[in-house]
């Protein structure tokens, strides 16, 4: 189990300088809307992944009128080691350090401490386009496999280079261009590694998803997740050669693992198109709990579970099922937010495992 013991926020979002201790297995952050509950959850996420869960722009995390921010956390893993993780962003520069020793590469930190966030806007994983589902899957695999993360970053970099080549040569492409063949070969090499591991991930992940969905919905429906990829039919290199003229006309690469998608279904029906709100919520929570279980198995420790405003999103039966799951021995530290203390006390009781941070 990895846990956070203390966090300090400096010029982060609505915080000028604040520290909070986490002394119980379940911590509930309560306060009025706008008091900074979600920001505190996001600060924990920052320390695990060197980025915000809610915004792709670091500047959005800086307190108004300031030029940077700092987040520092005290972590322990399996109750043995205490480590201070510090994240600082100022004037566009990002720094992260462990026990005051700065990492040479930010990616060296990924996988060291894990957290799984469940937030209101997460339904976009189901309702939006394929890019957000690929990012979700890549985020999981990048934590457990450094080579996967490096292959993905290299693939994305070469893809940009190939697309730039297509734009430059759209009207007069040179024959047998060595630069283009280099891009094709690089894309094919890295795509095969990514494809193989995505395929294996879905095979391992699906039984976990099915199990959690049954627990949340009393097993009323059968569900599945299908992995769609061009590489099911053939490797990428033949695709790049076959679609070259089409790529040239549209000035972008139309085949490859950057077009992969996941199809979520229930009772053999497309969840995105035909699922009810209740079915989508159950599916989403099952996805996130299966993500937690997958990471715990691969990383060999229990991640932190971050729950943002979930009491507003689930009905009573699903909430009771969720609480039974997260109280089990297969789940570790939980940090959640809610606006109503009474509702949390009524849900969890006055047990010793529950502690409040009141903002």
Order of alpha helices (4+ residues) and beta strands (2+ residues): beta-beta-beta-alpha-beta-beta-beta-beta-beta-alpha-alpha-alpha-alpha-beta-alpha-alpha-beta-beta-alpha-alpha-beta-alpha-beta-alpha-beta
